[in-house]
Amino acid sequence: MLELLAEYGVFLLKTATIVIGIMLILGMIINAATRQKSSSGELKIQNLSEGLKTIREQIKAEMLSDKERKKAKKAAKKEKAKAKEPSDKRAFIIDFNGSMDAHETESLRREVTAILAVADASKDEVILRLESPGGVVHGYGLAAAQLKRIRDKGIKLTISVDKVAASGGYMMACIGDRIVAAPFAVVGSIGVLAQIPNFHRLLKKNDIDFEQITAGEYKRTLTLFGENTDKGRKKFKDDIEDIHGLFKDFVKTHRSALDIDAVATGEVWYGQAALEQGLIDEIKTSDDLLLEANEYAQLFKVTYKEKAKLSERFTQSAQSVIDRSIMQWVQRSKLWRW
């Protein structure tokens, strides 16, 4: 069975490689043919409070008899006439579902800018629903910097994690005044990872020379095809340790009560354990958080979406299919489940 899965995996990876190549070529052809210029995206504002109110009224109506429903409608009309002005407090909701390269930061930047243009620090707040396992250092560093803009303006920022905020994701989360997480949300992974394959022995075995010319002693410490040295490995490791130090300092600055040496081991924690470590402030789902906020403020969801080119939409759709296929194979090949 395992051999069959392995063969299937190899076949799938070969097929995926061919398909990706075809998609890239077609994407370049379409892009060259259409020559579309980069267009600005669209900013959308959705009143979530109105939606929650409508749902609540519909549920209540369904639970009443016809006679009771008629009475409720009359009562609702009278209440509407006497209704008070809605709360002047506002909670702006942002979603960030981060990928490895954190390209979603561009939309986040636009959303934050829009909110800061109208938000009043004395009565408004921002709630970020965050989902991310982390990714590239510079990408998530910029994403965290966007959230810091909110804090710098004195606006309350709450971070809500339903599934995962690890590594770069936690770097973003620690900016918040408050972090709430679902019972089994994955939090932490305050560490740095770098890995690179090396094909030097394979090239050498096949009598293939590889030439690399650099200026600067440490312009390239580790390579894909050249012969890596102990000196290069040490420099690479030193660089990783330096980045880890910056990560730890950043987290400690924003969550001073943390025992940073105890939690900056690259480990992750779930729910209650994360709360005990001080990585989060409360166990709660984003759904409960929004219902709670709706009691004292109007909720407005802010979304900025880039307009993708035809070639990009085509490539993204193909990539999505490939990703799902590979993930299904990986899941089938695992012998354990949770």
C-alpha positions as CSV (number, residue, x, y, z in Angstrom):
1,M,0.0,0.0,0.0
2,L,2.8,2.4,0.9
3,E,4.6,1.6,-2.3
4,L,1.5,2.3,-4.3
5,L,1.0,5.6,-2.5
6,A,4.7,6.5,-3.2
7,E,4.4,5.7,-6.9
8,Y,1.1,7.7,-7.0
9,G,2.9,10.6,-5.3
10,V,5.8,10.6,-7.8
11,F,3.3,10.5,-10.7
12,L,1.3,13.3,-9.2
13,L,4.3,15.5,-8.7
14,K,5.5,14.9,-12.3
15,T,2.1,15.7,-13.6
16,A,1.9,18.8,-11.4
17,T,5.3,20.0,-12.7
18,I,4.1,19.6,-16.3
19,V,0.8,21.3,-15.6
20,I,2.6,24.2,-13.8
21,G,4.9,24.7,-16.7
22,I,2.0,24.8,-19.2
23,M,0.1,27.2,-17.0
24,L,3.0,29.5,-16.7
25,I,3.5,29.5,-20.5
26,L,-0.2,30.1,-21.1
27,G,-0.2,32.8,-18.5
28,M,2.7,34.6,-20.2
29,I,1.0,34.3,-23.6
30,I,-2.3,35.7,-22.2
31,N,-0.6,38.4,-20.4
32,A,1.3,39.4,-23.5
33,A,-1.8,39.3,-25.7
34,T,-4.0,41.3,-23.4
35,R,-1.4,43.7,-22.1
36,Q,-3.7,44.7,-19.3
37,K,-2.5,47.5,-17.1
38,S,-2.5,47.2,-13.3
39,S,-5.9,48.5,-12.1
40,S,-6.8,49.6,-8.7
41,G,-8.8,47.4,-6.4
42,E,-12.1,48.0,-4.7
43,L,-12.8,49.0,-1.1
44,K,-16.0,47.6,0.4
45,I,-17.7,48.5,3.7
46,Q,-20.3,46.1,5.1
47,N,-22.6,46.9,8.0
48,L,-22.4,43.6,10.0
49,S,-24.7,45.0,12.8
50,E,-27.6,45.3,10.3
51,G,-27.0,41.8,9.1
52,L,-27.0,40.4,12.7
53,K,-30.2,42.3,13.5
54,T,-32.0,40.9,10.4
55,I,-31.0,37.4,11.3
56,R,-32.1,37.8,14.9
57,E,-35.5,39.1,13.8
58,Q,-36.0,36.4,11.2
59,I,-35.3,33.7,13.8
60,K,-37.7,35.2,16.3
61,A,-40.4,35.5,13.6
62,E,-40.1,31.8,12.7
63,M,-40.6,30.8,16.3
64,L,-43.9,32.6,16.5
65,S,-47.4,31.6,15.5
66,D,-49.2,33.6,12.8
67,K,-51.2,35.5,15.5
68,E,-48.1,36.2,17.6
69,R,-46.2,37.2,14.4
70,K,-48.8,39.9,13.6
71,K,-48.6,41.3,17.2
72,A,-44.8,41.3,16.9
73,K,-44.9,43.3,13.7
74,K,-47.2,45.9,15.3
75,A,-45.0,46.1,18.3
76,A,-41.9,46.4,16.1
77,K,-43.4,49.4,14.3
78,K,-44.1,51.2,17.6
79,E,-40.6,50.4,18.8
80,K,-39.1,51.6,15.5
81,A,-40.9,55.0,16.0
82,K,-39.5,55.3,19.5
83,A,-36.1,53.8,18.7
84,K,-33.0,55.6,20.0
85,E,-30.2,56.6,17.7
86,P,-27.7,53.8,17.1
87,S,-24.5,53.8,19.2
88,D,-21.9,56.2,17.9
89,K,-19.2,53.7,18.8
90,R,-17.8,51.7,15.9
91,A,-15.8,48.5,15.5
92,F,-14.0,48.1,12.2
93,I,-13.5,44.4,11.3
94,I,-10.6,43.3,9.1
95,D,-9.8,39.7,7.9
96,F,-6.2,38.6,7.2
97,N,-5.6,35.1,5.9
98,G,-1.9,35.1,5.4
99,S,0.1,33.1,2.8
100,M,3.8,32.2,2.8
101,D,4.8,35.4,1.1
102,A,2.3,37.6,2.9
103,H,1.1,39.2,-0.3
104,E,-2.1,40.0,1.5
105,T,-0.3,42.8,3.2
106,E,-1.1,45.1,0.3
107,S,-4.8,44.8,0.9
108,L,-4.2,45.1,4.7
109,R,-2.3,48.4,4.0
110,R,-5.3,49.8,2.1
111,E,-7.8,48.7,4.7
112,V,-5.8,50.2,7.6
113,T,-5.3,53.5,5.7
114,A,-9.1,53.7,5.1
115,I,-9.9,53.1,8.7
116,L,-7.4,55.6,10.0
117,A,-8.9,58.2,7.7
118,V,-12.2,58.1,9.7
119,A,-11.6,56.4,13.0
120,D,-11.9,58.3,16.3
121,A,-9.5,56.9,19.0
122,S,-11.9,58.0,21.8
123,K,-14.8,55.7,20.7
124,D,-13.7,53.4,17.8
125,E,-11.8,50.1,17.8
126,V,-10.4,47.6,15.3
127,I,-10.9,43.8,15.4
128,L,-8.6,41.8,13.2
129,R,-9.6,38.2,12.5
130,L,-6.1,36.6,11.9
131,E,-5.3,33.3,10.3
132,S,-1.7,32.6,9.4
133,P,1.0,29.9,9.9
134,G,3.7,32.5,9.1
135,G,6.1,33.0,6.2
136,V,8.8,35.2,4.9
137,V,10.4,37.6,7.4
138,H,10.2,40.8,5.4
139,G,6.6,40.1,4.4
140,Y,5.3,39.6,7.9
141,G,7.5,42.3,9.3
142,L,5.6,44.7,7.0
143,A,2.2,43.3,7.9
144,A,3.0,43.8,11.6
145,A,4.1,47.3,10.8
146,Q,0.7,48.0,9.2
147,L,-1.1,46.9,12.5
148,K,1.3,49.1,14.5
149,R,0.0,52.1,12.6
150,I,-3.4,51.4,14.4
151,R,-1.8,51.2,17.8
152,D,0.3,54.4,17.1
153,K,-2.9,56.3,16.6
154,G,-4.2,55.3,20.0
155,I,-7.0,53.1,18.5
156,K,-7.8,49.9,20.4
157,L,-6.8,46.8,18.5
158,T,-8.1,43.3,19.2
159,I,-6.7,40.3,17.5
160,S,-8.9,37.2,17.1
161,V,-7.4,33.8,16.2
162,D,-9.8,30.9,15.3
163,K,-7.3,28.5,13.8
164,V,-3.6,29.5,13.7
165,A,-1.4,32.5,14.4
166,A,2.1,31.1,14.4
167,S,5.6,32.5,13.6
168,G,5.0,35.6,11.5
169,G,1.3,35.2,12.3
170,Y,2.1,35.6,16.0
171,M,4.4,38.5,15.2
172,M,1.3,40.3,13.9
173,A,-0.9,39.1,16.8
174,C,1.4,40.4,19.5
175,I,0.7,44.0,18.2
176,G,-2.8,43.8,19.6
177,D,-4.0,45.4,22.9
178,R,-5.8,42.1,23.4
179,I,-5.4,38.6,21.8
180,V,-8.3,36.2,21.9
181,A,-8.1,32.6,20.5
182,A,-10.4,29.7,20.0
183,P,-9.9,26.6,22.3
184,F,-7.8,24.7,19.8
185,A,-6.2,27.6,18.0
186,V,-2.4,27.1,17.3
187,V,-0.4,30.0,18.7
188,G,3.4,30.7,19.1
189,S,6.2,29.2,17.0
190,I,8.5,32.1,17.9
191,G,11.4,30.9,15.9
192,V,13.1,31.1,12.5
193,L,13.5,28.4,9.9
194,A,15.6,28.3,6.8
195,Q,16.2,25.3,4.6
196,I,17.9,24.8,1.3
197,P,18.6,21.7,-0.8
198,N,22.1,21.1,-2.2
199,F,22.8,19.3,-5.5
200,H,26.6,19.6,-5.5
201,R,27.3,15.9,-5.1
202,L,24.8,15.0,-7.9
203,L,26.4,17.4,-10.3
204,K,29.9,16.2,-9.4
205,K,28.8,12.5,-9.9
206,N,27.6,13.5,-13.4
207,D,30.7,15.5,-14.2
208,I,28.8,18.8,-14.3
209,D,30.7,21.9,-13.3
210,F,29.0,24.8,-11.5
211,E,30.5,28.3,-11.5
212,Q,29.4,31.0,-9.1
213,I,31.2,34.4,-9.0
214,T,30.5,36.8,-6.1
215,A,31.9,40.1,-4.8
216,G,31.8,40.3,-1.0
217,E,32.8,37.6,1.4
218,Y,29.3,36.7,2.5
219,K,27.4,37.6,-0.6
220,R,26.3,33.9,-0.8
221,T,26.8,31.7,2.2
222,L,24.9,28.6,1.1
223,T,24.1,27.6,-2.4
224,L,22.0,25.2,-4.3
225,F,24.6,23.8,-6.6
226,G,28.0,24.8,-5.2
227,E,30.0,23.1,-2.5
228,N,29.0,24.5,0.9
229,T,31.7,25.2,3.5
230,D,31.6,25.1,7.3
231,K,32.4,28.8,7.3
232,G,29.4,29.5,5.1
233,R,27.2,27.3,7.3
234,K,28.3,29.2,10.4
235,K,27.6,32.6,8.9
236,F,24.2,31.4,7.7
237,K,23.4,30.1,11.2
238,D,24.6,33.4,12.8
239,D,22.2,35.3,10.5
240,I,19.3,33.1,11.5
241,E,20.1,33.6,15.2
242,D,20.2,37.4,14.6
243,I,16.8,37.3,13.1
244,H,15.5,35.2,15.9
245,G,16.8,37.8,18.4
246,L,15.0,40.5,16.5
247,F,11.8,38.4,16.6
248,K,12.1,37.9,20.4
249,D,12.8,41.6,21.0
250,F,9.8,42.5,18.9
251,V,7.4,40.2,20.8
252,K,8.8,41.2,24.2
253,T,8.3,44.9,23.4
254,H,4.6,44.4,22.8
255,R,3.9,41.7,25.4
256,S,6.3,42.7,28.2
257,A,4.8,40.2,30.7
258,L,5.9,37.2,28.6
259,D,8.8,35.0,29.7
260,I,10.3,35.3,26.3
261,D,13.0,32.7,26.7
262,A,10.4,30.2,27.8
263,V,8.2,30.7,24.8
264,A,10.7,31.6,22.0
265,T,11.7,28.0,21.4
266,G,9.8,27.5,18.2
267,E,7.1,25.5,20.0
268,V,3.4,26.0,19.5
269,W,0.6,26.0,22.2
270,Y,-3.1,25.3,22.0
271,G,-5.9,27.3,23.7
272,Q,-5.6,27.0,27.5
273,A,-1.9,26.3,27.4
274,A,-1.3,29.4,25.3
275,L,-3.4,31.4,27.8
276,E,-1.3,30.0,30.7
277,Q,1.9,31.0,28.9
278,G,0.6,34.5,28.4
279,L,0.7,34.3,24.6
280,I,-3.1,35.2,24.5
281,D,-5.4,37.0,26.9
282,E,-8.7,35.1,26.5
283,I,-10.2,32.0,25.0
284,K,-13.1,33.0,22.7
285,T,-14.1,32.5,19.1
286,S,-14.3,35.4,16.7
287,D,-18.1,34.8,16.5
288,D,-18.6,35.4,20.2
289,L,-16.2,38.3,20.1
290,L,-18.3,40.0,17.4
291,L,-21.6,39.3,19.1
292,E,-20.1,40.9,22.3
293,A,-18.9,43.9,20.4
294,N,-22.2,44.3,18.7
295,E,-23.8,45.0,22.1
296,Y,-22.0,48.3,22.4
297,A,-20.9,49.3,18.9
298,Q,-21.8,49.2,15.3
299,L,-19.8,46.7,13.3
300,F,-18.4,47.6,9.9
301,K,-16.3,45.1,7.9
302,V,-13.7,46.7,5.8
303,T,-12.4,44.8,2.8
304,Y,-10.0,45.8,0.0
305,K,-9.7,43.5,-2.9
306,E,-7.2,43.8,-5.8
307,K,-8.5,43.4,-9.3
308,A,-6.5,40.5,-10.7
309,K,-5.5,40.4,-14.3
310,L,-7.0,37.7,-16.6
311,S,-3.7,35.9,-16.7
312,E,-3.4,36.0,-12.9
313,R,-6.9,34.6,-12.4
314,F,-6.1,31.8,-14.8
315,T,-2.8,30.9,-13.1
316,Q,-4.3,31.2,-9.6
317,S,-7.2,28.8,-10.5
318,A,-4.8,26.3,-12.0
319,Q,-2.5,26.6,-9.0
320,S,-5.4,26.1,-6.6
321,V,-6.3,22.8,-8.4
322,I,-2.7,21.6,-8.2
323,D,-2.4,22.5,-4.5
324,R,-5.6,20.6,-3.6
325,S,-4.4,17.6,-5.5
326,I,-1.0,17.5,-3.8
327,M,-2.6,18.1,-0.3
328,Q,-5.1,15.2,-0.9
329,W,-2.2,12.9,-1.7
330,V,-0.2,14.0,1.4
331,Q,-3.3,13.4,3.6
332,R,-3.9,10.0,2.1
333,S,-0.3,8.9,2.6
334,K,-0.4,9.7,6.3
335,L,-1.1,6.8,8.6
336,W,-2.3,8.9,11.5
337,R,-5.3,11.0,12.1
338,W,-6.6,13.4,14.7
